[in-house]
C-alpha cells in the first residue's frame, strides 16, 4: 500500500475514534482505540515500539517509545493537548530521523474538528 492511500486510511480511522470519543480523553485511550480501528481494517500496527539511540558509541536501547508505527512505514505521534507546539513537531521529526522512516503524522485529538489536529511531517533526510 502506498503512503498516500495508507495515510488516508489512518486519518479515516482517527476521525472515527474522534467522532466516537470526542476531545478530552487521555492520549493512551486514543492510542488503544486507534490501534483497534486500524487492525480492524487489516493494517499492521506496532504499539509503543522502543527506538534506540546511539550516542558516541553508547547504545541507549530504550531512548524513545513510538506511539504507533503503521505498516513499518508511518509513525503516528498522538497528543491530547490544548495546542500543538514546535517541540511536538521536533519530537516527531527526531523519531523519523532515528528510525529512517519517511513520513509521520502528529495527531492531536483535543480539538473540535480532527482535521484541525493533524500535521503531516516528512523526514527531511529522505
C-alpha positions in Angstrom: 0.0 0.0 0.0 1.4 3.4 -1.0 1.9 6.2 1.6 -1.0 8.5 0.4 -3.5 5.6 0.5 -2.2 4.4 3.9 -2.4 8.0 5.2 -6.0 8.3 4.1 -6.9 5.1 5.9 -5.1 6.2 9.1 -6.9 9.6 9.0 -10.3 7.8 8.4 -9.7 5.6 11.5 -8.6 8.6 13.6 -11.7 10.5 12.6 -13.8 7.5 13.6 -12.1 7.4 17.0 -12.5 11.2 17.5 -16.2 11.1 16.3 -16.9 8.4 18.9 -14.9 9.7 21.8 -14.6 13.4 21.2 -11.9 15.6 22.7 -10.7 15.4 26.3 -9.6 11.8 26.8 -6.1 10.6 27.7 -3.6 10.0 24.8 -3.4 6.3 25.9 -7.1 6.0 25.3 -6.9 7.4 21.8 -3.9 5.2 21.1 -5.7 2.0 22.1 -8.8 2.9 20.1 -6.9 3.9 17.0 -4.9 0.7 17.1 -8.2 -1.2 17.3 -9.7 0.6 14.3 -6.6 0.2 12.2 -6.3 -3.5 12.9 -10.0 -4.0 12.1 -9.1 -2.7 8.6 -6.2 -5.3 8.4 -3.5 -2.7 8.8 -0.3 -3.8 10.7 0.3 -1.7 13.8 3.2 -1.7 16.2 2.5 0.0 19.6 4.9 1.6 22.0 7.9 0.4 20.0 11.2 1.2 21.5 13.6 3.3 19.4 17.3 3.1 20.4 19.8 6.0 20.2 23.5 5.7 19.7 25.5 8.5 21.4 29.2 8.4 20.7 29.2 4.7 20.7 26.9 4.3 23.7 23.8 2.4 22.9 20.7 3.6 24.7 18.3 0.8 23.8 15.0 2.4 25.1 15.7 6.0 24.5 12.3 6.6 22.9 9.0 4.9 22.6 7.0 5.4 19.4 3.2 5.6 19.9 2.3 3.7 16.8 4.1 2.5 13.7 1.9 1.7 10.7 2.9 -1.0 8.2 6.5 -0.3 9.1 6.2 3.0 7.1 4.4 5.7 9.0 5.0 6.9 12.6 2.0 8.2 14.5 2.6 10.5 17.4 -0.6 11.0 19.3 -1.4 14.0 21.5 -4.3 15.3 23.6 -3.1 18.8 24.2 -4.6 22.3 24.0 -2.2 23.3 21.2 0.5 21.6 19.1 3.8 23.2 19.8 7.1 23.2 18.0 8.5 20.7 20.5 5.9 18.2 19.4 6.8 18.6 15.8 10.5 18.3 16.7 9.8 15.1 18.6 8.2 13.5 15.6 11.0 14.7 13.2 13.6 13.2 15.6 11.7 9.9 15.5 11.6 10.0 11.7 15.3 10.7 11.5 16.4 8.0 14.0 14.1 5.3 12.6 14.8 6.3 8.9 11.1 6.4 8.2 9.8 8.8 5.5 6.5 10.0 6.9 4.9 10.8 10.3 1.5 12.0 11.4 1.1 14.1 14.5 -2.5 13.8 15.6 -3.9 16.0 18.4 -7.3 14.6 19.5 -8.0 17.5 21.8 -9.7 19.6 19.0 -13.3 20.1 17.9 -12.6 19.0 14.3 -9.9 16.4 13.9 -8.8 17.8 10.6 -7.5 20.8 12.6 -5.4 18.5 14.7 -3.5 16.6 12.0 0.0 17.5 11.0 1.9 15.6 8.3 5.7 15.7 8.5 8.3 14.2 6.2 11.8 13.1 7.1 13.9 15.9 5.7 16.8 13.5 5.1 14.7 11.2 2.8 
